[in-house]
Amino acid sequence: MYFKGFTGIGRITRTSLPFNPTVTFRFVTADIDLNQGVNFFLPSYADDEINSYKNLRRIVAPLTGDIVGNITLYITENMASTYYDIAYSAEEFILELYFGEGKARKFTGTKVETLTFDCKAGELVQANIATISKTHEQESNGDTDDFIADTASKRTSTEKIVDWTKTSISSITSKDLASFSYVIANSLIPIKTASSLLISYLPRGIQQVSGNIVVIDVAYPNYANDKYEIYDNSITFKVDNLSVTHRIVNHWSYRTPLSADTIMTTLEWTRVDQLPAP
């Protein structure tokens, strides 16, 4: 039921949309923790200096906490655009993780801090999702077993995993392309108030969309025409059912290996706003 190579099954409920649609997925790893410490205040003494050691007190209080972590998974068909929409809009959702040993966790008020699509030639397309949540709770084993049995029988047995052949970049041919990554970073701002030790509000800061493109530096040995410049152009990224076109700025970085190895060239790119017409 838990399929080789996967640790468990996850469920995302999109509470910001009408009817709260739910999607399920299988994950390779899911490591989400409540990071919370304690604060030890200085001892306080009684007024009687002679007997003050008898009245020694140490005050201990909990610190505020953060529920953060990472999920690694392989992209299955028709799911790439869902992950993109959740990350790009920084919408809140409910995240449930059901592990193979019968344990489960539920996280509410969850948002995507970063989403990374990692596409390498000849390999399966992998995604890494870093999340921040407001609250968490543990599911009962009965609910866990029922959910996994239902999900495994209806969905995971027929899912297809997206491989390299379902990805592309508009400006570079597949024979030259070795890999590319696509990263959405939301710069979420955790805000804590007196109402809770956990996060009360989670607005988004300045979003950055960036990544890199790696090509085999044989067919085109000189992309930059011997000029160390920054270029701007429009480019389309495709990952299965996801297709997004950006205006980007980029610059090339060359690597000449010291030993016998393939010569590679890396383009670091960042999305920018649409430039005005000249």
Secondary structure, 3 states (H helix, E strand, C coil): CCCCCCCEEEEEECCCCCCCCEEEEEECEEEEEEEEEEEECCCECCCCCCCHHHHCECCEEEEEEEEEEEEEEECECCCHHHHHHHHHHCCCEEEEEEECCCCEEEEEEEEEEEEEEEEECCCECEEEEEEEECEEEECCHHHHHHHHHHHHHHHHCCCCECEHHHEEECCECCCCEEEEEEEEECCECCECCCCCCCCCECCECCCEEEEEEEEECCCCCCCCCCCCCCEEEEEEEEECCEEEEEEEEEEEEEECCCCCCCCEEEEEEEEECCCCCC
